[in-house]
Amino acid sequence: MPRQCSIANALAVVGERWSLLALREIFLGVRRFDQIARNTGASRDILTTRLRKLEETGLLERRLYETHPPRHEYVLTESGQALNSVLLTLMSWGDRYVTEGEPPAVWEHSCGEVLEPVTVCAACHEPVRIQDLTPLRLAVPQ
């Protein structure tokens, strides 16, 4: 039996390519289905399925913005907004280890510097390095 793990649980919700790309677009302020489909390259039926799942799992909310004909837009919930740091960190990793040449997107932080996301300890504010971690509880495969 595989190890019980929050990473596996999270991937069950957002671990599919089109889900992450749809979330990227919504983070960027693209909220309408046709625009999300165009910017991700996902087919309409796949995107419909992924957005529905993200809505069912509480990451997105579908809101009516026009009544005739009925049209909806997608808005991040608190849970969805909490994925921002995950997407920024994944983007940074992709820039460094996968993308050839200049990164396709560069972000400026409110401090005026180019954003370089770093995971830090909430208690001491030091960067998290794998060699500094000790598991206190780790589910063992059965």
VOGU-3710 file (C-alpha; in Angstrom, 3 decimals, decimal comma):
1> mprqcsiana> 0,000/0,000/0,000  1,418/3,442/-0,882  2,450/5,944/1,751  -0,315/8,292/2,942  0,801/11,772/2,019  -0,526/15,318/1,740  1,390/15,738/-1,522  -0,582/12,849/-3,048  -3,805/14,308/-1,642  -3,025/17,726/-3,159
11> lavvgerwsl> -2,096/16,193/-6,515  -5,461/14,423/-6,596  -7,010/17,914/-6,719  -4,542/20,023/-8,754  -1,990/17,582/-10,151  -3,291/17,583/-13,699  -1,763/19,890/-16,325  -4,958/21,647/-17,417  -6,020/22,295/-13,828  -2,752/24,040/-13,023
21> lalreiflgv> -2,809/26,032/-16,253  -6,413/27,110/-15,633  -5,422/28,222/-12,120  -2,477/30,129/-13,598  -4,831/32,044/-15,868  -7,247/32,850/-13,069  -4,337/34,061/-10,907  -3,418/36,343/-13,815  -6,946/37,786/-13,834  -8,348/35,774/-16,754
31> rrfdqiarnt> -11,745/34,627/-15,502  -13,885/33,784/-18,514  -14,057/30,311/-19,992  -13,218/31,231/-23,603  -10,152/33,232/-22,529  -8,958/30,445/-20,221  -9,381/27,905/-23,046  -7,490/30,118/-25,503  -4,601/30,862/-23,106  -4,144/27,268/-21,937
41> gasrdilttr> -4,779/25,445/-25,206  -7,104/23,017/-23,414  -10,037/21,607/-25,336  -13,463/22,832/-24,201  -14,569/19,463/-22,808  -11,358/18,885/-20,834  -11,372/22,442/-19,490  -15,037/22,130/-18,484  -14,234/18,965/-16,531  -11,180/20,486/-14,824
51> lrkleetgll> -12,949/23,727/-13,865  -15,898/21,769/-12,503  -13,548/19,668/-10,343  -11,734/22,786/-9,071  -15,123/24,259/-8,203  -16,295/21,054/-6,458  -13,111/20,889/-4,376  -13,540/24,506/-3,272  -10,680/26,198/-5,142  -12,904/28,161/-7,509
61> errlyethpp> -16,282/29,788/-7,420  -18,343/30,206/-10,583  -20,139/33,567/-10,650  -22,809/34,825/-13,003  -21,711/38,033/-14,754  -24,389/38,195/-17,474  -27,974/36,953/-17,389  -28,989/37,037/-21,083  -27,518/34,693/-22,119  -26,268/33,313/-18,793
71> rheyvltesg> -22,476/33,649/-18,625  -20,140/32,861/-15,772  -16,646/33,748/-14,668  -14,310/31,895/-12,328  -13,010/33,444/-9,120  -10,470/31,996/-6,693  -11,699/31,107/-3,222  -9,471/31,510/-0,162  -8,294/27,940/-0,710  -7,508/28,696/-4,347
81> qalnsvlltl> -5,653/31,894/-3,489  -3,493/29,908/-1,067  -2,013/28,064/-4,077  -0,339/31,262/-5,303  2,968/30,524/-3,574  2,929/26,958/-4,923  2,482/28,174/-8,507  5,152/30,868/-8,121  7,597/28,336/-6,694  6,797/25,847/-9,472
91> mswgdryvte> 7,331/28,616/-12,045  10,673/29,528/-10,467  11,785/25,883/-10,560  10,696/25,642/-14,213  12,602/28,831/-15,052  15,761/27,462/-13,457  15,750/23,793/-14,419  13,455/23,287/-17,418  13,057/26,432/-19,522  15,872/27,214/-21,933
101> geppavwehs> 16,855/30,859/-22,285  15,136/33,735/-20,553  12,083/32,997/-18,391  8,825/33,655/-20,269  7,445/35,680/-17,340  9,186/37,867/-14,777  7,431/39,361/-11,746  8,319/42,472/-9,809  7,551/42,462/-6,076  6,081/45,564/-4,394
111> cgevlepvtv> 9,556/46,259/-2,973  10,742/46,962/-6,529  12,920/43,863/-6,924  12,408/40,932/-9,283  10,542/38,222/-7,386  12,509/35,125/-6,421  10,133/32,988/-4,317  11,745/31,290/-1,325  10,120/29,034/1,247  10,969/30,186/4,767
121> caachepvri> 10,217/28,868/8,233  7,281/30,763/9,775  9,014/30,775/13,190  12,564/31,914/12,402  12,147/33,242/8,828  15,206/31,301/7,634  15,081/29,678/4,173  14,012/26,034/4,253  16,727/23,611/3,123  16,200/19,875/2,973
131> qdltplrlav> 19,247/19,229/5,172  17,639/21,310/7,959  14,455/19,197/8,125  13,694/16,350/10,523  10,401/14,442/10,202  8,424/14,413/13,443  5,663/12,217/12,066  5,832/10,282/8,822  3,189/7,838/7,652  4,720/4,461/6,867
141> pq> 3,398/2,415/3,939  1,591/-0,668/5,163
//
